[in-house]
């Protein structure tokens, strides 16, 4: 960890099932077991006061049982979790079950010299692509207008830029232009962090760093024209945020044998 920096962790695309051990997509991986492997790694190697942001697709089946199972996993952790929905989530149900104890489904959190702003791109419920509602865009504008001297990191589920995989780029953020029309006017925005893509990605647009992250379960092979599962293990991403608005980031793959559903 960088000295005098704020440590933030990102987990994403947990895809917890309502029935334990039920396989995920074309993979026999047990997503609840792989999430626990990642959480164990975080508990063993990261500061106990690290803030963890979960950037959507918290569950695969948007049912009460799925969120209850996720809450049990997070509730045994010493960390604080900020959760936002993805296209597989029911945002209302997620807030009802997860918004208590050490996890929160809220719109923002100020942390030292930084403001973390959590955007809901799940406006098109159960559709693979994302969209920011007019209300969410208005909230973004209002928040940035009063953010003062704080540096801003945006967290969202869907990627607002192309990642170079044709099939995945077809289900990114549908109104990214509306997002950029706002953020281009606020230089305090330093990064946009997203999930959805199940792979590592780093780029930049007009000075704002674009950061995508692998999943806590299975990964998708990058640079492909169609869906293909990669062989990389579960992972989380870390950020060290500095007072001057710069930051370092990296991905930690959990080199443990993937546990499969039985």
N, C-alpha and C positions, 0 to 999 in steps of 0.2 A: 504493500500500500504506500502511495506517495505521501510524504510528510506534509502536514498541514492541509490535507485535502479531505473533502467529504466523500465517503464511500457509499455508493448506491449500487444495488444489484438488480438485475432484471432476470425474471423467469418468464417464459411465455409458452403458449400452446400446450397446456398440460393435458387437455382432452380427457378428463376424468370421466369414467363410465358409471352409469347407475348400477350396473351389475359388476361386482369386482372380478377382474381377470378377463373380462370380455375383450376380444381383440380389437385393434384400432386399424381401420382401413384395410390395406392389403398386408398388414404386418401382425404377427402374433404377439407383439410386445404388450406387456401389461403396463398401461400408462400410469396407474397409481403407484406401482412398484418403482418405476423409473423416476417419478416425481420424488418419492421418498429418498431414493439414492442421491438425487441432486440436493435435497434439503439436508441430508446427512453431511454432504460435502460442504455445504454452506456453514452448517453448525460447527463443523470441525476446523474450518480454515478461514472463516470471515469473522470480523468483529461482531459481538452479540448485539450491538446497537445499530448494525447496518440496516438501512431501509431497503426493502425489497419491493419492486414494482412488478406486478404480473400483468402483461400486456395482452390479455384476451384469449379467447378459446379456452377459458378456464375449465370447461367441461365439454364433452362430446355430445351427451344427451342432456338437453336443458330441462332437467327434472329435479325436483326437490331432493331426491336420493343422491344425485350426483353432487350437488352443492353441499349436502350434509357430509358426504365422504371427503370432499375437499376441505371443508371446515375442520374436520377432525385432524387432518394432516397439518394444516397451518396452525391450529390451536395448540399443538404440542411444541411449537417453535418459540424461541426467545425473541425472534425478530418481529418487526412491524411490517405489515403488508398493505400496499395500496393496489387495489384491483380495478381493472377496467374491462369492459365486455368486448368480445369478438363476435364474429358472425354465427358461431355455434351457441352463443349464450342467450339467455333470457335476462336482460338487464334488470328488470323489476324483481324477478325471483332471486337473482344473485344478490342484489342489495338487501333483500329481506333476510336472507340466511347468513350472508358473509359479513355484513356491516356491523360488527360488534367485536368486543375483546381486542385482539391484536391485528384485526384486518378491517380495512375501510374501503368502501366504494364511494369516493368523493371526487370532486372536480379538480382539486389543487392542494398543494402542500408547500409551504415555505420552509426552507432548510438552509440556515446560514445566509450566505450571499446569493442563494439560488431559489428560484421558484420552479417547482415541478408542476406542470399543467397536464391533466389527464383528459384526453379527448375521446368521446364515444363515437366511433365510426360504424356502429352496428345498427344504424338507422334502417337499413334494409334487412330486417330480421330474417335469419335463415337463408339469406342469399350470400353466395361466396364473396362477392365484391362489397366494398364499403362505401359509405356516404356520410358526410357531415351534415346534419340538419341545419336549417336556418337558425334555430335557437342555439345550437352548439357553436356555429360560426359567430353569432352575436356575442355569446359568452366569451369566446376567445378574444374578440376585438375589445370588449370592455375590460377584460383582465389585463391584457397587454397595455392598454392605455393608462392603467393605474399601477403598473408593476414597478415603477420608479427605477432605482439603480440596480435592482436585482437582475442577475442573468437568468434566462429562461430556458428550460429543457421541456420540449413537448413529448408526451408519450401517447401513442395511438396504436391500434391493432393493425390496420391496413397500410401497406407501403404507399407513400405519396409519389414515389418515383419508380421508374423501371429498374428492375434488378437483373435483367438480361436472361430471364427464363420466360419464353413466349406464353406458355400456358398460365403461369402465375401472374404475369403482367396483365393478363386479361381480367383478373379479379382483384386488382389493387383498389386504391381510393378513387372513386368515380369522379369526385369534384375537387381534385387536388388543386386545380387552378384557383378555386375560391379560397382555399386555404392559403396558397402562396400570395394571393392578392392582399391578404391581411399581413402575413408574416414578413413580406418584403419591406414593409414600412416600419418594422420594429427591429432594429439592430441588436437588441438585447436577446433575441432568440438565437441560441448557439447550437442547438441540435434538435433533431427529430428522431425519436427512437420507436421502433415498431417491431411487431411480431409477424404472424401469419405465414411467413415464407419458409419456416423450418430450415433455415440455413444462415450462414454468416454473410453479412453484407456491410460494406462501408463505402460511402461516396460523399459527395458534397454538391450543393446547389446554392449559388450566390452567397458563399461564405458560411452557409449553414450546413453542418455535418449531418448526413443521413445514415442512420445506424439500424441495421436489421440483425436479428439474432436467431440462433438455433433454438429448437424446442427442448423441453424436458423429456420428450419421448423420442419419436423417430424424426430423422432429418430427410429433406428432399434434396436430390442431387442438383447442384447449380448448373446454369447454362444449358438447360435441356428444353426441347420443344414440346415435350409432353411429360406427364406425371411419371416420376421415377424416384424410388426410395434409395437414399444413400446408406452407406455402411457406418457412418459416424455415430458415436454414442450420444447420450443425453448431455445437455450443457446448460450453463447460465452465463450471463455477461456481467462484468463489473465495470464501474465508472469511478474514477477519482476526479472530483470537481474542484477546481481551484478558485480562489477568490478573485482572480483576474479575468474569469470568464472562459478560460481554456480548460480542457479536460483530457484525460487519458482513458482509454477503454480497451478491453480485451475479452476474449471468450475462454471459459474454463470448461473443457470437455471432461466428463466424469468417466474415467477409463475403467469402468466396471462391466462385467458381463450383463447384457440386457436380459431382464427377466421376462419370460414369455407367459402368456395366458395358458391355462391348462383346461 
